[in-house]
Amino acid sequence: MIIIDVVALPLRAEQQHQRWQAWVGDELICTSRTPFFAAARKLLEHGTVPDEDITMRHKGSDRLCLSSTVGAAAKLTVTEDERVGPRQGKYQPYPSD
């Protein structure tokens, strides 16, 4: 089982949304507004099998806040708009230029 520790980064004035660091042990996996889902995609890129269990907790806490498999989490992200608050949705990569 892969356990991701999430750490809050300081919010800078020019940023609209807070970003988080996702760590597995002593290795920084990614920095993202959606660290659980982004870390799952990075882990897949580095050869983790999709059926591997993945959980997330905040640094310093033993309480798990999210759990899934790497493959399932990699397919998701968080979306929201002016009418509907945050919710899970299908991940769509940005088109490359």
PyMOL commands that set and color helices and strands:
alter all, ss='L'
color gray80, all
select helices_A, chain A and resi 35-45+70-74
alter helices_A, ss='H'
color red, helices_A
select strands_A, chain A and resi 2-8+20-24+27-32+53-58+64-69+76-79+87-90
alter strands_A, ss='S'
color yellow, strands_A
deselect
rebuild
show_as cartoon
